[in-house]
Amino acid sequence: MATKVFMEALSPTMEEGRLVKWLKNEGDAVKSGEPIAEVETDKAIMELVARGDGILRKRLVGEGDSRPVGQLVGVIAAADENIDALVASAGAAPAPAGDAKPAEQPAAKPQEQPAAAPAAQSASQTQGEAAAPPQAKAPPAAQTSGSTGNGGPVRSSPLARRLASERGLDITQLQGSGPSGRIIKRDIESAVATAAAKPAAAAGSVQRAARAGDYEDIALTQIRKTIAKRLAESIGPIPTFYLTAEFDLSRVTEMRAAMAQMGDEFKVSVNDILMKAVATALSQHPEVNAHWLGDKIRQHHRVHLGMAVATPDGLIVPVIFDADQKRMSEISHEAKELAKRARERKLKPEEYTGSTFSISNLGMFGIDQFTAIINPPEVSILAIGTAQDVVVPGPDGFIVQKRLRVTMSCDHRAVDGAVGAAFLQTLRRLIENPLMLVF
């Protein structure tokens, strides 16, 4: 029995994936669990594995193309099995939750159901298109709306009819591209695009044509799409206020130099020491180490510290779990490894989910001070600037002191000003007396 290859939810927040590379060609034999393609999720590049044995008979998505979670992207079947009906149904979106039954997978191996089946059902509920099995017939009411010019029924999906109504289109004048000429979502979108192109073309005829090389359109990566969505969820709805403090790094600098003299295994960066200090302070202030969940605030008893890492494709936040319980050398090693894997797009989902508080450090770029955007459902984030030599009053005149400025963004629904200030006081005490971090 044929096995459908779906675009699976390879990360907890993935809604669509871009097929980067097929690892198998049509006609290649595949085994269950064997990687058949590389998929770019919203965070990393992951492997899509086969969920059944057989031959990769059809690849329905080209390299570089994106598809929503739950969309059919390929078919695995025996060499002599007829898959025409499956291929024909690929033009429609995933089946609704009630139709996407486990029986669509090989009946003899129920344990090999796609990991993305729940996500496929969720995606289909959102899009509303039906990719019904070829042997199933939709009720006439679900396929018919209006009539053609010759009085015959128009076959269309409920979503297509709704979209046509919203956009003022006469669905009886459209040509369907779905199974048996059924009008589906993409037919509505095509009609809308065609209508929009006509005035644009007219306007373009009276404007100077852009020369080749005047601009370049950069397609959004999955991670950039997720960043855009997450930031819109954060900066708009969250009532944010900011607290800025300046810390003396003199003793941090001295301790770091002393540790370096003890050997390479004790070498740490200023950022490693700051992460240890932040994690230790969070363990003392659970009201900051928290998530806003709408109807409640969840205070965490374990500190999972997210650290923002810049990659060529955008920002990603790998997590150092139980950071307050780890030595500075352990944090240093783990931070370097996570940052390296993040830039190579090789992080696993469990390595970039579950943070309870995040930090963003732009000090290495010479940024004195900035504000970072909270990563929901977290209630705070700490932005760290560059360390600078500052002239300050001393006991016998003026002295030069290494100082660091940080800014804490706080979700006022969960963190009050006094609560944030108390956290920064604790952080100051730890940073200005770093020996407290080694006991």
N, C-alpha and C positions, 0 to 999 in steps of 0.2 A: 504494500500500500504506500502511496506517495507521502512524503513528509514535506510539509510547508516550512520554508525558511523565513522566519519573521525578522523584522528589525526589532531586536530585543532591548529592553531597558537595562543597559549595562552599568548604569549608575542610579542612585536613588532619586536624583532630580532630573534625569534625562527624559525629554519629551520627544526629541527627534534625533536622528543620527545621520552622519555623512559617511557614506561608504568610501573609505580611502583607497582600499586595494583589495581585489579578489585574490585569495591565495590558492584557489582551485579554478580550473577552466571547465567549461561545459564538456561533459564526457568523462571527467575524472572520477574515479571511485573515491568515496568518502566513507568514513566510519563515524559512528556516534561519538561525540566529544572531540572530534578532530577540528582544528581551526580551519575555517573556509574563507574568512574575510577579515579585514581590519576595519574597524568603525571608529570614527571620531565622535566621542560623546561630548557633553557639555564641559568635561573636565580633562579628559585624557583620550588616548587612542587605545582601544581595547580589541580583543579578538572575539569574533562571532563564531560560535562552534556549531557543528552539525548536531541535530537532535535525532538522527536516524541513520541507518546504513543504506547504501545504495550508490547511485551515480548522480552527480550534479547535472541534471538534465537541462536546467534553464536558469540563467542569471537575468533577473528582471530589473536590476538597477545598475546603471553605469558607474564606473569609478568617478568620484567627485560629486555624485548626486546625493541629495538628502531625502530622507523619508521619515515620516512620523513613526513613533513606537507602535508596533503592531501591524505595520504595513508588510505585505508579502514581498519579499525581495528575491526569492529563488525557490526552486523545486528540486527535491531529491527523490528519485524513484528508480525502479528497475529499468533496464535498458529497453524492454519491450512494452512498458506500461504507457497507456495513453494519458497524456497530461494536458491535452488541448483545452479542456474545460478549466483547469486550474490557471493556465496561462491567460485565457480569455477573461477570467475574473480578476486578474491583477490590476485592471484599469480602475476598479472601484476601490474605495477606502476599506479599512478593516471592518469586519462584521461587528454588529452591536453585541453587547455583553451576552444577550440571550442566545445569540447564534454561534458565538465563538466557543464551541464545546470541545472538550478534550478529545472527542472522537475524531477530530480532524487530524490527529497524529496517529502513527501506527498503533492499532488496537492491541497488538501483542506486547507493546512496550510502554505502558502508561507512565512509567517513571521517566521517560525521555521527552515529556512535554516541554515546550519552550519555556525557559525561565521567564520570558516576557509575556506569558499568556495573560496574567492579570493586567499588565500594563497595556496590552493590546486591546483588552476589553475597555479599559478606561479611555484609551485614545479614541476608540470607535464611538463611545458614548458622547465624546466631545464633538466629533466631526459629523456624526449622524449618518454617514454613508454606509450602505450595506454591501458586503462582498459575499453574498449568499452562496452556499455550495451549489454547484451546477444542477444537482438533482432536486434541489429544493425550489419550490415556487412561492414567490411572495404573494400575499393576498391581492386581489385586483385593486382594492382601495389603496394599497401602498404603492402601486405601480402606475395608476391612472390619474390624470388630472387634466381636465379640459379635453379638447379634441384636435386632431389635425385638420388641415384644410379640407380633406375629403371625408370628414366625419368620423375617422377612426380614432381610437384612444391614443393619448400621449403617455408613453411609459416614462416615469420619472421617480426619483427618490424623494422622500419627504424633505430632506435638507435642500435639494435642488429647487423644489417648489417654494420653500420658505425664502431662499436667497433670491429667487426670481421675483417674488412678491416685494421683498425689501428694496430691490433695485429697479422696480418698475418695468421688468422685462415680460414680454408675452411669450410664455414658455412653449406655446403651440408653434412658434416661428423658429424654434431652435432645432438643431440636428443633434441627436444624442450619440455619444461615443462609448457608452457602456454596453454591457451584454445585451444583445437583441435590440440595439438602438436606444437603450434606456438613457434618459437625460440624467447626468450626475453633476456633482459639484463643479468639476473642472470645466464642464460645458458652460455653466453660468459664468465662471470666472473668465473664460475665453471671450464670451459675448461682451462682458463688461470691459475687458481690455481692448477689444476691437472698437467699441464705442468711444472709449477714452482716447484712442490713438488718432481718430479723425480730427478733432479740434487741435490736438497737439501737432499734427502734421501741417494743418493750415497755419498755425502760429509760427511753425518753424520756417515756412516759406518766406516770411517777411522779416526774419531775423538772420543775422550773420551765422552761417554754418560753422560749427566748431571744427577746427583743424585737427587732424590726427596728431596725437601726442599732447593736446592741450590739457588732458586730464586722464585719470585712470580710476576705474571703479574697482574697489577691493571687496570681494565677496566676504560676508560675515562668516567667521568660523563658529562652530558650536559653542565654544567657550565665550566668545565675544557676545553672542546672542544671550547667553545665560547671564553674563555680567550686566548687560543692558536691562534685562528683566529684573534682576535682583536689586540693582541700584534704584530702579523706579519703585520697587516695593519698599525701599528703605527711606530715601531722602524725602519722599512725599508724605506718606502716612505717619512716620515716626516723629514725634515732637522732640527734637534733639537740642541739647545745650552742650557747651564746651567749657572745659576747665584746663587751664594751662599752668604748668609749674616748671621751675628750673632747678636742676639738681647739680650738686658739686660732685665731679667725677674724680677728684684727686686720689682718693683712696682706692677706687676701682682701678685706676691706672697703675698705682703702686702694686696692688695685689696681682694684677695681670702680669706685670713684669716679673714679680717674684715667682709666680707659677711657671712662667716660661723657662726660668732658670732651672726648674726641677726636672725638665725633660719634655719631649714632644707630646707625651700622653697627657700632660697637664696644660698644654697651650690652649687657651680659649680666647675668643674675641670679646670685645666690649658688648656686642649684641648678645652673646651667649650669657654673659653675666646679667645683663638686663632682663633676659627671658627668665632666668632663674629667680631674679628678684620679683618680677611681675607674678610668676607662678606662686611664689611663697606668700606674697601679699594677698593674692586671690584666695588662698586657703584660709586666710584670716578674715576675709570679707565675702562670705557666700552671697550676700545681697547684690554684689557686682558680678559674681561668677554665676550668672543666671540666664534663663531664657524667658522671654515674654510669649505666652501661649494664648493670648486673647482673653480667656476667662480666668487665668491664673498665672502666677509667676513661679517658675520652677527653679529653686536654688540648688545648685549642684554641690555635692560633697567631694567630688573628685575634680581636679583641675586638668582640663584638656585644652592646651594652648594652641590656638591657630596662629600661623605666621604667614603673612602675605608674601608671595613670591612672584616677581614679575617674569613673565615668559614672553617670547615673541608673539604669541597668540592672545595674550591678556593675562589678567591676574588670577592666581589660584592660591588657595589657602590650605596647605597640608597641616596636619595636626600632630603635636607632640603630646601623647597621652600621659596622664599622671605626671606632668612636668614638675610639680612641686616635690615629688618623691625622688627625682633623679638628680644625680650629681651634675655639676657644671660640665664636666668632661663628657658625660653621657648626652646631655642636651646638645653640646657642640657637635658631637659625632652624628647624632640623629638629625640635627638641623641641616648639616651639610649634605647628608645623604638624601633627605627629603627634597631639598632645593634642587639637587642634581636631577633626581627622578622627575621632579615637576617640570623642569626645562626640557627634558627629553620626552615629555608626555607619557610617562610610564607609571604614573601613580595608580594604585588600586583604589577603588571607591572607599574602602575602609580607611584609607590613609588621608582622605581629605573631607571626611564627614565626622560630625560629632564634637566639634570644638565648642567650648563653653565661654571662651573669651578670645579675642584676637588682638594681635599687634601688627603694625605696619611701620617699617623703618626705612626712611628715605635719607638717612644721614650720610650714607655712602655716596649720594649724589650731590652733597653739599647743600641740602635744603635745611634752612634754619628751623622752620616751624611750619606745620600744616595741619589740616583737619582731615581725619579719615571718616569714611561712611560706614555706619554700623552694618554688620552682616546678620540679618535676621535669622533665627529668633534671638540671637544674642542681644544683650541690653547695653553693651559698652564695647569700645575699641580704643586702643591707645596708639597714637601717632608719635613716632620718635624722630626727632630732627638730628642734625649733626652736632658733634661735640666741638666746642670752640674755646679758644683761650680768651678769657675775659679778665680785665683789670678790675679788682675788687679791693675794698679796704681791708687791711690786715692789722695785726697788733702793733706793728712798727712802721706803719705807712701802707702803701699800696702793694699788692702782690698780683701775680698772674695765676689764674685758676682755670682749670679745665671744667667747663660747665655744659650741661645738656638740657635742652628744652623739650618737654613732652606736652601733648594735648590729648585730653581724654574726651571722646564723644560719648554722651550719655542719653539713653532713652528715658525721658522724664516720666513716662508711665510707670517705670519700675525703679529708677534711680533718682533720688533727690539730690540737690546740690550738696548738702551736708554729707550724704553717703559717699558721693564721688570724692569729695574733699578729704574725707577720712581715709579712703583707699590711697589717695595720693600721698597723704602724710605717712602712712605705713611704708609705701614704696620709697619715699624719700629717706626714711630712717634706714632701710635695708641697703639702698644704693650708697648712701654716704657712710655706712658702716658695713661694708661687704663681708667682713669676717662672720657676721651673723648668718650668712648664707651657707657656711660650711659646717655648721653645727647642727 
